[in-house]
């Protein structure tokens, strides 16, 4: 049982770790993109006045 559990963790743990790392990186980039879109929207509203 212990050998099977360690094999499952070894096989699944690495992909989970990589997925979490990529999600954290993408989240930061999405926040920057969202902020840029909000700033662009404000600029366009001011430009149309």
C-alpha atoms as one frame of an Amber mdcrd trajectory, in Angstrom:
protein
   0.000   0.000   0.000   2.783   2.447   0.894   4.646   1.699  -2.326   1.491
   2.294  -4.383   0.819   5.571  -2.564   4.348   6.847  -3.132   4.084   5.927
  -6.822   0.800   7.838  -7.152   2.293  10.909  -5.449   5.383  10.738  -7.656
   3.285  10.487 -10.820   0.649  13.081  -9.933   2.554  15.456  -7.655   4.837
  16.903 -10.319   2.044  17.806 -12.761   0.057  19.360  -9.916   3.054  21.442
  -8.852   3.652  22.658 -12.423  -0.042  23.472 -12.854  -0.117  25.505  -9.651
   3.025  27.402 -10.674   1.581  28.252 -14.085  -1.768  29.298 -12.596  -0.035
  31.710 -10.225   1.977  33.225 -13.083  -1.052  33.553 -15.352  -3.109  35.126
 -12.554  -0.605  37.963 -12.207  -0.553  38.574 -15.937  -4.351  38.554 -16.105
  -4.481  41.194 -13.359  -2.083  43.420 -15.300  -4.170  42.938 -18.444  -7.367
  43.760 -16.571  -5.807  46.938 -15.155  -4.637  47.966 -18.623  -8.106  47.466
 -20.082  -9.659  49.549 -17.297  -7.136  52.338 -17.895  -7.802  52.222 -21.635
 -11.526  52.451 -21.003 -11.062  55.545 -18.812  -8.823  57.144 -21.441 -11.349
  56.505 -24.199 -14.166  57.987 -22.119 -12.111  61.128 -21.467 -11.133  61.349
 -25.137 -14.788  61.246 -26.291 -15.845  64.182 -24.088
